[in-house]
Amino acid sequence: MTSDQRAAGPRAPSAWNLPNYLTVFRFALVPVFGWLLLAEGGHVWGYRLAALAVFGVAMVTDSIDGDLARRRKQVTDFGKVADPIADKAMLGMALIGLSVIGIVPWWVTAVILVREVGVTVMRFVVIRHGVMPAGRGGKLKTALQTVAVGALIFPLESLPGDPIWLTAAYIVLAAALVVTVATGVDYLIKARRLRATSARTAARKAARQAARDQ
């Protein structure tokens, strides 16, 4: 290593790494999952169970890629941005599919998707000021959404007898909806704070002050 390289500090990890490959793999699973969920009108047990299996694989890889990135010190800006987008793509496809087949009300899907798209757009708007990684509230939101959606992908509505499990799934979905809205507001506050306190904003303020002082 040369003196110039030492002065420049440690090199940033390459975006071409296993955690990011897993993230891209999750993107590729989205259309496969959507086809299985909606096949034959969405009411065939075999297709629904296959869709649930694909959904489960996607959620497992979501956990694995984050752990791998941290353990291997391969956390990249691409991963920070693409990882939550891959989650939103899969969960969004699931919610839209479940609304199409009449299991989740469209207004619930609309509220969740507006929040998810809004947060994603907000991430890109403030990316010049810094990357906004997922917080604890966002992780709780994702966990609740995953449990509720996973339960509703399973054809609970076709089970005979007391629909207690279907009721439980809707209760979890309601909790996910509340946390989704609350964390959306929290991200908006954090984005405003990031823009106000970033080095880019400080430099612009300093430049304007210098111009006024001249």
C-alpha positions as CSV (number, residue, x, y, z in Angstrom):
1,M,0.0,0.0,0.0
2,T,1.4,3.4,-1.0
3,S,1.4,6.5,1.3
4,D,-1.3,8.0,-0.9
5,Q,-3.5,4.9,-0.4
6,R,-3.0,5.0,3.4
7,A,-3.8,8.7,3.5
8,A,-7.0,8.0,1.5
9,G,-8.2,5.6,4.2
10,P,-9.8,2.2,3.9
11,R,-11.3,1.3,0.5
12,A,-15.1,1.1,0.3
13,P,-16.4,-2.4,-0.2
14,S,-17.3,-3.3,-3.8
15,A,-21.0,-3.5,-4.7
16,W,-20.3,-6.8,-6.5
17,N,-20.7,-9.1,-3.5
18,L,-22.8,-11.9,-2.2
19,P,-25.2,-9.9,-0.1
20,N,-26.0,-7.7,-3.1
21,Y,-26.4,-10.7,-5.3
22,L,-29.1,-12.0,-2.8
23,T,-30.8,-8.7,-3.0
24,V,-31.0,-8.8,-6.8
25,F,-32.2,-12.4,-6.5
26,R,-35.1,-11.2,-4.4
27,F,-36.0,-8.7,-7.1
28,A,-36.1,-11.7,-9.6
29,L,-38.4,-13.6,-7.3
30,V,-41.1,-10.9,-7.4
31,P,-42.7,-11.8,-10.8
32,V,-42.5,-15.5,-10.0
33,F,-44.3,-15.0,-6.7
34,G,-46.9,-12.8,-8.4
35,W,-47.7,-15.3,-11.1
36,L,-48.1,-18.1,-8.5
37,L,-50.3,-16.0,-6.2
38,L,-52.7,-15.0,-9.0
39,A,-52.7,-18.3,-11.0
40,E,-56.2,-19.7,-11.5
41,G,-57.8,-16.7,-9.8
42,G,-55.7,-17.1,-6.7
43,H,-57.9,-19.7,-5.0
44,V,-56.0,-22.9,-5.8
45,W,-54.3,-24.4,-2.8
46,G,-51.2,-25.7,-4.7
47,Y,-50.4,-22.3,-6.3
48,R,-51.0,-20.5,-3.0
49,L,-48.7,-22.8,-1.1
50,A,-46.1,-22.4,-3.8
51,A,-46.4,-18.7,-3.6
52,L,-46.0,-18.8,0.1
53,A,-42.8,-20.9,-0.3
54,V,-41.3,-18.3,-2.7
55,F,-42.4,-15.5,-0.3
56,G,-40.6,-17.4,2.5
57,V,-37.4,-17.8,0.5
58,A,-37.4,-14.0,-0.3
59,M,-37.9,-13.1,3.4
60,V,-35.1,-15.5,4.5
61,T,-32.7,-14.1,2.0
62,D,-33.6,-10.6,3.2
63,S,-32.3,-11.6,6.7
64,I,-29.3,-13.4,5.3
65,D,-28.0,-10.7,3.1
66,G,-28.0,-8.1,5.9
67,D,-26.2,-10.4,8.3
68,L,-23.6,-11.3,5.6
69,A,-23.0,-7.7,4.7
70,R,-22.3,-6.7,8.3
71,R,-20.2,-9.8,9.1
72,R,-18.1,-9.5,5.9
73,K,-17.9,-5.7,6.2
74,Q,-19.6,-5.5,2.8
75,V,-22.2,-2.9,3.6
76,T,-22.5,-0.7,0.5
77,D,-24.7,2.3,-0.5
78,F,-26.3,0.1,-3.1
79,G,-27.2,-2.5,-0.5
80,K,-28.6,0.2,1.8
81,V,-30.9,1.5,-0.9
82,A,-31.7,-1.7,-2.9
83,D,-32.4,-4.0,0.1
84,P,-35.4,-2.1,1.4
85,I,-36.7,-1.6,-2.2
86,A,-36.5,-5.3,-2.8
87,D,-38.6,-5.9,0.4
88,K,-41.1,-3.3,-0.7
89,A,-41.4,-4.8,-4.2
90,M,-42.2,-8.3,-2.7
91,L,-44.6,-7.0,-0.1
92,G,-46.2,-4.7,-2.6
93,M,-46.8,-7.5,-5.0
94,A,-48.2,-9.6,-2.2
95,L,-50.6,-6.9,-1.0
96,I,-51.8,-6.1,-4.6
97,G,-52.3,-9.8,-5.3
98,L,-54.2,-10.4,-2.1
99,S,-56.4,-7.4,-2.9
100,V,-57.0,-8.7,-6.4
101,I,-58.3,-12.0,-5.0
102,G,-60.4,-10.2,-2.4
103,I,-58.5,-11.0,0.8
104,V,-57.0,-7.6,1.7
105,P,-59.1,-4.5,1.3
106,W,-57.8,-2.2,-1.4
107,W,-57.7,0.8,0.9
108,V,-55.2,-1.1,3.2
109,T,-53.0,-1.9,0.3
110,A,-53.2,1.7,-0.9
111,V,-52.2,3.2,2.4
112,I,-49.2,0.8,2.8
113,L,-48.0,1.3,-0.7
114,V,-48.3,5.1,-0.6
115,R,-46.2,5.1,2.5
116,E,-43.6,2.6,1.1
117,V,-43.3,4.5,-2.2
118,G,-43.2,7.8,-0.4
119,V,-40.3,6.7,1.9
120,T,-38.4,5.3,-1.1
121,V,-38.8,8.5,-3.1
122,M,-37.7,10.4,0.1
123,R,-34.5,8.3,0.3
124,F,-33.6,9.3,-3.2
125,V,-34.4,12.9,-2.7
126,V,-32.1,13.2,0.4
127,I,-29.4,10.8,-0.9
128,R,-27.2,13.8,-1.8
129,H,-27.2,14.6,1.9
130,G,-26.7,11.0,3.1
131,V,-28.1,7.5,3.1
132,M,-31.1,6.8,5.4
133,P,-30.7,3.1,6.6
134,A,-33.7,1.2,8.0
135,G,-34.3,1.9,11.6
136,R,-35.8,-0.3,14.4
137,G,-39.3,1.0,13.7
138,G,-38.9,0.1,10.0
139,K,-37.7,-3.4,11.0
140,L,-40.8,-3.9,13.2
141,K,-43.0,-2.7,10.4
142,T,-41.5,-5.2,8.0
143,A,-41.8,-8.0,10.5
144,L,-45.5,-7.3,11.1
145,Q,-46.2,-7.0,7.4
146,T,-44.3,-10.2,6.7
147,V,-46.2,-12.2,9.3
148,A,-49.6,-10.8,8.3
149,V,-49.0,-11.2,4.6
150,G,-47.5,-14.7,4.9
151,A,-50.5,-15.8,7.0
152,L,-52.9,-14.4,4.4
153,I,-51.1,-15.9,1.5
154,F,-51.8,-19.3,3.1
155,P,-55.4,-20.1,2.1
156,L,-56.9,-19.6,5.6
157,E,-60.2,-18.5,4.2
158,S,-60.7,-22.0,2.8
159,L,-60.2,-23.7,6.1
160,P,-63.4,-25.3,7.6
161,G,-64.7,-24.3,11.0
162,D,-64.0,-21.3,13.2
163,P,-61.9,-18.8,11.2
164,I,-59.8,-17.8,14.3
165,W,-56.5,-18.0,12.4
166,L,-57.9,-15.7,9.7
167,T,-59.0,-13.2,12.4
168,A,-55.6,-13.4,14.0
169,A,-53.9,-12.6,10.6
170,Y,-56.2,-9.5,10.2
171,I,-55.3,-8.3,13.7
172,V,-51.6,-8.5,12.8
173,L,-52.3,-6.8,9.5
174,A,-54.0,-4.0,11.5
175,A,-51.0,-3.6,13.8
176,A,-48.7,-3.5,10.7
177,L,-50.8,-0.8,9.2
178,V,-50.5,1.4,12.3
179,V,-46.8,0.9,12.6
180,T,-46.4,1.5,8.8
181,V,-48.1,4.9,9.1
182,A,-46.2,5.9,12.3
183,T,-42.8,4.9,10.8
184,G,-43.6,6.8,7.6
185,V,-44.0,10.0,9.7
186,D,-40.8,9.2,11.6
187,Y,-38.9,8.9,8.3
188,L,-40.2,12.2,7.1
189,I,-38.9,13.9,10.3
190,K,-35.5,12.2,9.9
191,A,-35.3,13.2,6.3
192,R,-35.9,16.8,7.1
193,R,-33.3,16.6,9.9
194,L,-30.8,15.0,7.6
195,R,-31.2,17.7,5.0
196,A,-30.8,20.4,7.6
197,T,-27.7,19.0,9.3
198,S,-25.8,17.4,6.4
199,A,-22.3,18.5,5.3
200,R,-23.7,19.5,1.9
201,T,-26.2,21.9,3.6
202,A,-23.6,23.3,5.9
203,A,-21.3,23.9,2.9
204,R,-24.1,25.7,1.0
205,K,-24.9,27.8,4.1
206,A,-21.2,28.7,4.5
207,A,-21.0,29.7,0.8
208,R,-24.0,31.9,1.1
209,Q,-22.7,33.5,4.2
210,A,-19.3,34.1,2.6
211,A,-21.1,35.7,-0.4
212,R,-23.0,38.1,1.9
213,D,-19.8,39.0,3.8
214,Q,-18.0,40.1,0.7
